[in-house]
Amino acid sequence: MIRMKKTEKEWKSKLTEDQYKILREKGTEPPFSGKLLHNKEKGKYMCAACGTELFSSYAKFDSGTGWPSFTEAKNVKLKDDFNHGMHRIEVLCKKCGSHLGHVFDDVPNGRRFCINSACLIFRKK
């Protein structure tokens, strides 16, 4: 996959203020506030910054954590994150490098990709 490069000025002009804060500055949205949290339609979840496909609706589940959760991902990169005095695994878009959320090994037989709604665009099937 070819890595996408933009200046921060270009990102600021493309994204909303909330999207920029989360995708480019590694922020997070408040729990239970995301517009895609309760979405149950069939389709694909794309990166809000570059449009790359990241998740399928068949991998989405209600984790009760307040953020959209998925059991598997496409086109993501994982990176150690030691911010806030703890070790977590950050999830980044493989194409544009935008921060999406974190992945946790706290579900039976798998992983939970905990992703901010503001980072996603949903394309209905």
Phi, psi and chi 1 to 4 in degrees:
 res  aa     phi    psi   chi1   chi2   chi3   chi4
   1 MET       -  132.8  177.7  173.6  -71.0      -
   2 ILE   -77.2  128.2  -61.4  171.4      -      -
   3 ARG   -75.6  133.3 -178.0  126.2  163.3  112.2
   4 MET   -89.9  134.2  174.3 -174.9 -126.2      -
   5 LYS  -124.8  130.9  -66.4 -167.3 -178.8 -141.8
   6 LYS  -139.3  156.3  -72.8 -172.8  179.3 -144.1
   7 THR   -78.1  160.9   66.7      -      -      -
   8 GLU   -62.7  -31.7  -71.3  -49.7  -54.8      -
   9 LYS   -63.2  -42.3 -175.2  177.5  179.5  179.3
  10 GLU   -64.6  -41.9  -70.4  172.1  -46.3      -
  11 TRP   -62.0  -42.7  -74.9  121.2      -      -
  12 LYS   -62.1  -34.7  -81.3 -174.0  177.4 -179.5
  13 SER   -77.8  -23.9   69.3      -      -      -
  14 LYS   -87.2  -36.1  177.4  179.3  177.5   21.9
  15 LEU  -101.2  156.4  -57.2  169.0      -      -
  16 THR   -71.1  168.5   67.7      -      -      -
  17 GLU   -59.8  -44.4 -172.1  175.8  -34.8      -
  18 ASP   -65.1  -43.5  -74.6  -19.1      -      -
  19 GLN   -61.3  -43.7  -73.5  175.1  -37.4      -
  20 TYR   -61.0  -44.6 -175.6   82.4      -      -
  21 LYS   -59.8  -40.6 -179.1 -179.6  175.8 -171.7
  22 ILE   -82.5  -53.8  -63.9  167.0      -      -
  23 LEU   -67.6  -40.4  -71.5  156.6      -      -
  24 ARG  -103.2  -26.5  -55.8  -51.8  -56.9  166.7
  25 GLU  -109.4    9.0  -64.3 -180.0  -25.2      -
  26 LYS    62.0   38.5  -57.8  179.6 -171.8  -80.3
  27 GLY   -83.5 -169.7      -      -      -      -
  28 THR  -147.4  153.4 -169.3      -      -      -
  29 GLU   -89.9  154.9   62.3 -162.8    9.7      -
  30 PRO   -61.3  145.0  -20.6   30.8      -      -
  31 PRO   -59.7  147.4   17.4  -25.4      -      -
  32 PHE    64.6   18.2  -58.0  100.2      -      -
  33 SER  -109.0  -14.2   67.7      -      -      -
  34 GLY   -73.5  141.1      -      -      -      -
  35 LYS   -68.7  -19.7   66.6 -176.1 -176.8  -43.3
  36 LEU  -102.5    2.9  -65.2  171.6      -      -
  37 LEU   -54.9  -47.0  177.1   61.1      -      -
  38 HIS  -101.1   11.5  -60.3  -66.3      -      -
  39 ASN   -65.1  126.4 -177.2   36.3      -      -
  40 LYS  -120.0    8.6  -62.1 -160.2 -175.2  -50.1
  41 GLU   -72.1  156.5  -66.7 -175.8  -81.1      -
  42 LYS   -85.1  137.5  -59.8  -66.5 -179.0 -154.8
  43 GLY   162.3 -157.8      -      -      -      -
  44 LYS  -122.6  147.8  -62.0  175.9 -177.3  180.0
  45 TYR  -107.4  123.3  -66.9   85.4      -      -
  46 MET  -111.0  157.5  -40.1  -61.4  -84.4      -
  47 CYS   -67.1  127.7  177.3      -      -      -
  48 ALA   -68.4  -20.3      -      -      -      -
  49 ALA   -84.6  -41.8      -      -      -      -
  50 CYS  -127.8   -7.6   70.5      -      -      -
  51 GLY    85.4    5.5      -      -      -      -
  52 THR   -70.5  137.9  -61.8      -      -      -
  53 GLU   -68.3  130.5 -177.7 -179.5   -8.0      -
  54 LEU  -118.1  -41.1  -58.8  170.3      -      -
  55 PHE  -142.2  154.4  -55.2   97.1      -      -
  56 SER  -109.8  150.6  173.7      -      -      -
  57 SER   -61.4  -27.5   59.8      -      -      -
  58 TYR   -67.6  -19.5   76.9   84.8      -      -
  59 ALA   -94.8   -1.4      -      -      -      -
  60 LYS   -84.7  141.2 -171.7  172.6 -174.0  -72.4
  61 PHE  -148.7  162.8   71.5  103.1      -      -
  62 ASP   -90.8  104.9 -176.9    0.1      -      -
  63 SER   -87.8  -12.6   65.6      -      -      -
  64 GLY    77.0    8.2      -      -      -      -
  65 THR   -89.7  -16.8   60.6      -      -      -
  66 GLY   103.3   -1.5      -      -      -      -
  67 TRP  -130.3  151.0  -68.7  -84.7      -      -
  68 PRO   -56.3  135.4  -25.2   34.6      -      -
  69 SER  -126.0  144.4  -63.8      -      -      -
  70 PHE  -136.1  148.9  -57.7   86.2      -      -
  71 THR   -88.2  -19.9   55.7      -      -      -
  72 GLU  -150.3  159.1   51.1 -172.8   69.2      -
  73 ALA  -135.5  161.8      -      -      -      -
  74 LYS  -126.0  148.6  -58.4  174.4 -174.6  178.4
  75 ASN    55.2   39.4  -57.7  -48.1      -      -
  76 VAL  -119.2  159.7  -60.8      -      -      -
  77 LYS  -121.9  138.8  178.9  177.7  154.6 -176.2
  78 LEU  -106.7  142.0  -56.0  179.0      -      -
  79 LYS  -144.3  138.1  179.9 -179.4  171.1 -169.6
  80 ASP   -61.8  137.5  -73.7  -39.6      -      -
  81 ASP  -129.5  116.5  176.2    0.3      -      -
  82 PHE  -108.9   16.3  -66.3   98.0      -      -
  83 ASN   -69.9  159.6  -69.7  -39.6      -      -
  84 HIS    62.0   27.8  -52.3  -66.1      -      -
  85 GLY    68.3   22.9      -      -      -      -
  86 MET  -145.4  164.8   65.3 -178.3  105.9      -
  87 HIS  -103.5  122.2  176.2 -125.9      -      -
  88 ARG  -132.8  170.1  -62.8 -179.7  -65.8  173.2
  89 ILE  -111.0  115.1  -54.6  -63.6      -      -
  90 GLU   -80.2  143.3 -179.6 -178.0   12.7      -
  91 VAL  -106.8  124.3 -178.9      -      -      -
  92 LEU  -122.1  149.2  -56.9  161.8      -      -
  93 CYS   -68.2  129.3  174.2      -      -      -
  94 LYS   -66.0  -30.7 -168.0 -179.6 -100.4 -174.2
  95 LYS   -81.4  -47.9 -175.9  170.9 -176.8 -179.6
  96 CYS  -109.6   -6.5   69.3      -      -      -
  97 GLY    77.6    9.0      -      -      -      -
  98 SER   -71.2  143.6  -69.8      -      -      -
  99 HIS   -71.8  131.5  169.9   81.3      -      -
 100 LEU  -112.9  -34.8  -55.7  169.2      -      -
 101 GLY   160.9 -144.1      -      -      -      -
 102 HIS  -138.6  161.4  -68.6   86.8      -      -
 103 VAL  -118.2  140.2   64.2      -      -      -
 104 PHE  -129.4  146.8  -58.5   95.1      -      -
 105 ASP   -98.2   55.4  -68.9  -36.9      -      -
 106 ASP  -120.1   19.6   61.2    1.1      -      -
 107 VAL  -119.1  150.4  -65.7      -      -      -
 108 PRO   -57.9  130.4  -20.6   29.6      -      -
 109 ASN    57.2   36.3  -56.9  -42.5      -      -
 110 GLY   173.7 -161.4      -      -      -      -
 111 ARG  -123.1  157.1  -61.1 -166.2  -85.1 -174.4
 112 ARG  -117.5  111.3  172.8  175.4   55.8   93.6
 113 PHE   -84.5  109.9  -70.7   85.2      -      -
 114 CYS   -98.7  108.6 -175.3      -      -      -
 115 ILE  -122.9  139.2  -53.3  -61.5      -      -
 116 ASN   -71.3  132.3  -67.4  -75.4      -      -
 117 SER   -58.2  -37.0  -79.1      -      -      -
 118 ALA   -62.4  -17.7      -      -      -      -
 119 CYS   -86.2   -6.5  -61.0      -      -      -
 120 LEU  -119.2  147.5  -57.5  171.1      -      -
 121 ILE  -119.2  131.1  -65.5  170.5      -      -
 122 PHE   -97.7  130.7  179.7   72.1      -      -
 123 ARG  -114.6  111.7  -65.4 -123.5  171.2   95.5
 124 LYS   -66.2  143.2 -167.1  173.6  177.5  176.4
 125 LYS   -72.2      - -159.7  171.9 -159.1  179.6
